[in-house]
Amino acid sequence: MIATVLFWIIHIVVQFLALRVLIRQPSIALAGLLALCSTIISLVIVNLLVDDISISGATTYVLATLIIWLCTAVADIAGGRLIRARRREDRT
């Protein structure tokens, strides 16, 4: 639980800083690449700080990043659809 909370806090901070500092004109492709990079950075930091997690090897980092990114993308899409459906229901 602590690792999960720490991961998301670090992920949000890293992504926010990268968007504010590094990128002046963000695009969709650049935002996606930034999300993947901030996920890897967050995984590395959590791996260093939390004893219960052990991630080794570049392949493991890449696969973990893709799994997290895919799950987040699916949740964003599903959540967006639910919000739009509720707004439509509220209008009628």
Beta strands, then each sheet from edge to edge (+ up, - down):
end
